[in-house]
């Protein structure tokens, strides 16, 4: 088996990416403190063709060399916005017809392996702070919650890993 060269992957240019059809998903970062996590989420958002990435609260924004280090330029292809709070983002997204779902361990959360995104529905997925998760006031405004099943000794995953797992699940079902 031969490793494929980057030139053989036929990836979209930034301009082609911006014009390409996206899956109807917006990612919302609720106070992500690590610039590496923000960059990693940009890269994942690019990989899975999401509509936009909303950076809220203390979440850092491009241009930033630490974000770029992990985003590898995805901060240039993925549409993004900064809002002072995730609550503002959720209010705006709900008005635009998005179903808002937090990725969090809460009562009545649906396990990811049991959640099937519906075609024709626009989703906003909220990921939270590395220590505190999605804020309770944000959880209270969401239409639902998804939890990633876990069996180990730890109670959570890194936010960029959790975001990647959930975005892959949505991409797998909703891809263009």
C-alpha atoms as a printed R data frame, in Angstrom:
    type eleno elety resid chain resno       x      y      z
1   ATOM     1    CA   UNK     A     1   0.000  0.000  0.000
2   ATOM     2    CA   UNK     A     2   1.342  3.453 -0.962
3   ATOM     3    CA   UNK     A     3   0.759  6.632  0.993
4   ATOM     4    CA   UNK     A     4  -1.115  9.176 -1.128
5   ATOM     5    CA   UNK     A     5   0.621 12.485 -1.790
6   ATOM     6    CA   UNK     A     6  -1.222 15.717 -0.928
7   ATOM     7    CA   UNK     A     7  -1.231 16.690 -4.616
8   ATOM     8    CA   UNK     A     8  -3.221 13.527 -5.391
9   ATOM     9    CA   UNK     A     9  -6.038 14.337 -2.942
10  ATOM    10    CA   UNK     A    10  -7.716 16.884 -5.245
11  ATOM    11    CA   UNK     A    11  -8.791 19.141 -2.376
12  ATOM    12    CA   UNK     A    12 -10.878 22.245 -2.930
13  ATOM    13    CA   UNK     A    13  -9.177 25.624 -3.075
14  ATOM    14    CA   UNK     A    14 -10.316 28.202 -0.509
15  ATOM    15    CA   UNK     A    15 -12.403 29.872 -3.229
16  ATOM    16    CA   UNK     A    16 -13.952 26.554 -4.308
17  ATOM    17    CA   UNK     A    17 -14.674 25.690 -0.665
18  ATOM    18    CA   UNK     A    18 -16.520 28.979 -0.143
19  ATOM    19    CA   UNK     A    19 -18.712 28.261 -3.191
20  ATOM    20    CA   UNK     A    20 -19.271 24.561 -2.445
21  ATOM    21    CA   UNK     A    21 -22.563 23.349 -0.983
22  ATOM    22    CA   UNK     A    22 -22.314 22.899  2.780
23  ATOM    23    CA   UNK     A    23 -24.108 20.692  5.258
24  ATOM    24    CA   UNK     A    24 -26.725 22.742  7.173
25  ATOM    25    CA   UNK     A    25 -24.707 22.953 10.389
26  ATOM    26    CA   UNK     A    26 -23.304 25.903 12.309
27  ATOM    27    CA   UNK     A    27 -20.833 25.205 15.111
28  ATOM    28    CA   UNK     A    28 -21.072 27.483 18.172
29  ATOM    29    CA   UNK     A    29 -18.109 27.740 20.574
30  ATOM    30    CA   UNK     A    30 -19.219 28.731 24.084
31  ATOM    31    CA   UNK     A    31 -16.131 30.210 25.766
32  ATOM    32    CA   UNK     A    32 -13.412 27.946 24.344
33  ATOM    33    CA   UNK     A    33 -10.220 29.076 26.069
34  ATOM    34    CA   UNK     A    34  -7.598 27.149 24.088
35  ATOM    35    CA   UNK     A    35  -6.511 28.647 20.793
36  ATOM    36    CA   UNK     A    36  -5.349 25.187 19.724
37  ATOM    37    CA   UNK     A    37  -8.864 23.844 20.263
38  ATOM    38    CA   UNK     A    38 -10.331 26.732 18.246
39  ATOM    39    CA   UNK     A    39  -7.872 25.986 15.433
40  ATOM    40    CA   UNK     A    40  -8.620 22.290 15.538
41  ATOM    41    CA   UNK     A    41 -12.361 22.981 15.360
42  ATOM    42    CA   UNK     A    42 -11.780 25.215 12.317
43  ATOM    43    CA   UNK     A    43  -9.918 22.392 10.619
44  ATOM    44    CA   UNK     A    44 -12.677 19.909 11.390
45  ATOM    45    CA   UNK     A    45 -15.331 22.394 10.214
46  ATOM    46    CA   UNK     A    46 -13.459 22.648  6.921
47  ATOM    47    CA   UNK     A    47 -13.137 18.862  6.580
48  ATOM    48    CA   UNK     A    48 -16.863 18.310  7.023
49  ATOM    49    CA   UNK     A    49 -18.161 21.292  5.007
50  ATOM    50    CA   UNK     A    50 -20.092 23.081  7.722
51  ATOM    51    CA   UNK     A    51 -21.773 26.412  7.007
52  ATOM    52    CA   UNK     A    52 -20.123 28.535  9.690
53  ATOM    53    CA   UNK     A    53 -18.335 28.659 13.017
54  ATOM    54    CA   UNK     A    54 -19.552 31.125 15.658
55  ATOM    55    CA   UNK     A    55 -16.917 32.044 18.233
56  ATOM    56    CA   UNK     A    56 -18.466 33.366 21.429
57  ATOM    57    CA   UNK     A    57 -17.368 34.865 24.725
58  ATOM    58    CA   UNK     A    58 -13.689 34.312 25.509
59  ATOM    59    CA   UNK     A    59 -13.173 32.204 22.366
60  ATOM    60    CA   UNK     A    60 -10.298 33.673 20.379
61  ATOM    61    CA   UNK     A    61 -10.726 34.706 16.761
62  ATOM    62    CA   UNK     A    62  -8.506 34.814 13.678
63  ATOM    63    CA   UNK     A    63  -6.150 36.158 12.654
64  ATOM    64    CA   UNK     A    64  -4.014 34.523 15.303
65  ATOM    65    CA   UNK     A    65  -0.820 32.500 14.869
66  ATOM    66    CA   UNK     A    66  -1.808 29.982 17.575
67  ATOM    67    CA   UNK     A    67  -5.162 29.322 15.872
68  ATOM    68    CA   UNK     A    68  -3.414 29.074 12.508
69  ATOM    69    CA   UNK     A    69  -0.936 26.529 13.901
70  ATOM    70    CA   UNK     A    70  -3.711 23.923 14.265
71  ATOM    71    CA   UNK     A    71  -6.212 25.253 11.707
72  ATOM    72    CA   UNK     A    72  -3.560 25.129  8.956
73  ATOM    73    CA   UNK     A    73  -5.472 27.756  6.967
74  ATOM    74    CA   UNK     A    74  -9.000 26.455  7.597
75  ATOM    75    CA   UNK     A    75  -9.718 29.756  9.346
76  ATOM    76    CA   UNK     A    76  -9.520 31.260  5.840
77  ATOM    77    CA   UNK     A    77 -12.000 28.842  4.245
78  ATOM    78    CA   UNK     A    78 -14.653 28.404  6.945
79  ATOM    79    CA   UNK     A    79 -17.056 31.330  7.411
80  ATOM    80    CA   UNK     A    80 -16.899 32.573 11.001
81  ATOM    81    CA   UNK     A    81 -18.328 35.258 13.245
82  ATOM    82    CA   UNK     A    82 -17.614 36.519 16.718
83  ATOM    83    CA   UNK     A    83 -20.481 37.207 19.129
84  ATOM    84    CA   UNK     A    84 -20.065 38.389 22.730
85  ATOM    85    CA   UNK     A    85 -22.051 35.418 24.056
86  ATOM    86    CA   UNK     A    86 -23.358 32.050 22.948
87  ATOM    87    CA   UNK     A    87 -26.811 33.212 24.069
88  ATOM    88    CA   UNK     A    88 -26.714 35.927 21.405
89  ATOM    89    CA   UNK     A    89 -25.654 33.360 18.809
90  ATOM    90    CA   UNK     A    90 -28.444 30.980 19.813
91  ATOM    91    CA   UNK     A    91 -31.074 33.714 19.685
92  ATOM    92    CA   UNK     A    92 -29.935 34.717 16.208
93  ATOM    93    CA   UNK     A    93 -29.728 31.148 14.946
94  ATOM    94    CA   UNK     A    94 -33.171 30.225 16.297
95  ATOM    95    CA   UNK     A    95 -34.660 33.257 14.526
96  ATOM    96    CA   UNK     A    96 -33.021 31.964 11.346
97  ATOM    97    CA   UNK     A    97 -34.724 28.570 11.798
98  ATOM    98    CA   UNK     A    98 -31.907 26.501 13.269
99  ATOM    99    CA   UNK     A    99 -32.514 23.712 15.750
100 ATOM   100    CA   UNK     A   100 -29.971 24.337 18.523
101 ATOM   101    CA   UNK     A   101 -28.380 21.321 20.197
102 ATOM   102    CA   UNK     A   102 -25.692 21.378 22.856
103 ATOM   103    CA   UNK     A   103 -23.054 18.681 23.041
104 ATOM   104    CA   UNK     A   104 -23.134 18.079 26.761
105 ATOM   105    CA   UNK     A   105 -23.880 15.603 29.526
106 ATOM   106    CA   UNK     A   106 -27.302 16.748 30.717
107 ATOM   107    CA   UNK     A   107 -30.549 15.162 31.797
108 ATOM   108    CA   UNK     A   108 -32.500 13.738 28.856
109 ATOM   109    CA   UNK     A   109 -29.594 14.031 26.430
110 ATOM   110    CA   UNK     A   110 -29.810 11.705 23.446
111 ATOM   111    CA   UNK     A   111 -26.794  9.467 22.962
112 ATOM   112    CA   UNK     A   112 -25.025 10.293 19.707
113 ATOM   113    CA   UNK     A   113 -25.328  6.740 18.401
114 ATOM   114    CA   UNK     A   114 -29.114  7.034 18.817
115 ATOM   115    CA   UNK     A   115 -29.420 10.492 17.212
116 ATOM   116    CA   UNK     A   116 -30.204 10.729 13.515
117 ATOM   117    CA   UNK     A   117 -29.986 14.227 12.014
118 ATOM   118    CA   UNK     A   118 -32.978 14.968  9.800
119 ATOM   119    CA   UNK     A   119 -32.437 16.080  6.241
120 ATOM   120    CA   UNK     A   120 -34.020 19.469  5.633
121 ATOM   121    CA   UNK     A   121 -33.365 20.654  9.194
122 ATOM   122    CA   UNK     A   122 -30.725 23.312  9.906
123 ATOM   123    CA   UNK     A   123 -28.670 22.600 13.042
124 ATOM   124    CA   UNK     A   124 -26.561 24.699 15.382
125 ATOM   125    CA   UNK     A   125 -24.276 22.572 17.549
126 ATOM   126    CA   UNK     A   126 -22.925 24.155 20.732
127 ATOM   127    CA   UNK     A   127 -19.634 22.992 22.232
128 ATOM   128    CA   UNK     A   128 -18.400 24.294 25.549
129 ATOM   129    CA   UNK     A   129 -15.500 25.411 27.656
130 ATOM   130    CA   UNK     A   130 -12.733 22.911 28.372
131 ATOM   131    CA   UNK     A   131 -13.396 22.939 32.129
132 ATOM   132    CA   UNK     A   132 -17.029 23.968 32.624
133 ATOM   133    CA   UNK     A   133 -18.561 22.671 29.401
134 ATOM   134    CA   UNK     A   134 -21.549 24.428 27.886
135 ATOM   135    CA   UNK     A   135 -22.858 27.013 30.358
136 ATOM   136    CA   UNK     A   136 -26.131 26.152 32.098
137 ATOM   137    CA   UNK     A   137 -27.799 29.329 30.804
138 ATOM   138    CA   UNK     A   138 -26.859 28.227 27.286
139 ATOM   139    CA   UNK     A   139 -28.086 24.669 27.892
140 ATOM   140    CA   UNK     A   140 -31.397 26.155 29.062
141 ATOM   141    CA   UNK     A   141 -31.861 27.858 25.681
142 ATOM   142    CA   UNK     A   142 -31.086 24.814 23.550
143 ATOM   143    CA   UNK     A   143 -33.707 22.681 21.834
144 ATOM   144    CA   UNK     A   144 -31.976 19.487 22.882
145 ATOM   145    CA   UNK     A   145 -28.714 17.843 23.831
146 ATOM   146    CA   UNK     A   146 -26.478 15.122 22.467
147 ATOM   147    CA   UNK     A   147 -24.084 13.119 24.619
148 ATOM   148    CA   UNK     A   148 -21.212 11.059 23.258
149 ATOM   149    CA   UNK     A   149 -21.241  7.579 24.839
150 ATOM   150    CA   UNK     A   150 -18.075  6.900 26.841
151 ATOM   151    CA   UNK     A   151 -16.933  3.926 28.889
152 ATOM   152    CA   UNK     A   152 -13.582  4.897 30.404
153 ATOM   153    CA   UNK     A   153 -12.635  6.476 33.710
154 ATOM   154    CA   UNK     A   154 -12.779 10.071 32.456
155 ATOM   155    CA   UNK     A   155 -16.041 11.965 32.303
156 ATOM   156    CA   UNK     A   156 -15.413 14.000 29.179
157 ATOM   157    CA   UNK     A   157 -13.531 14.347 25.916
158 ATOM   158    CA   UNK     A   158 -11.411 17.239 24.703
159 ATOM   159    CA   UNK     A   159 -13.746 19.813 23.113
160 ATOM   160    CA   UNK     A   160 -12.108 19.572 19.696
161 ATOM   161    CA   UNK     A   161 -12.321 15.775 19.780
162 ATOM   162    CA   UNK     A   162 -15.986 15.891 20.841
163 ATOM   163    CA   UNK     A   163 -16.718 18.445 18.125
164 ATOM   164    CA   UNK     A   164 -15.025 16.249 15.546
165 ATOM   165    CA   UNK     A   165 -16.966 13.143 16.541
166 ATOM   166    CA   UNK     A   166 -20.315 14.931 16.399
167 ATOM   167    CA   UNK     A   167 -19.552 16.823 13.178
168 ATOM   168    CA   UNK     A   168 -18.517 13.564 11.513
169 ATOM   169    CA   UNK     A   169 -21.829 12.000 12.568
170 ATOM   170    CA   UNK     A   170 -23.792 14.901 11.050
171 ATOM   171    CA   UNK     A   171 -21.647 14.937  7.893
172 ATOM   172    CA   UNK     A   172 -22.098 11.182  7.437
173 ATOM   173    CA   UNK     A   173 -25.887 11.615  7.389
174 ATOM   174    CA   UNK     A   174 -26.303 15.061  5.779
175 ATOM   175    CA   UNK     A   175 -23.455 15.254  3.254
176 ATOM   176    CA   UNK     A   176 -24.303 16.855 -0.043
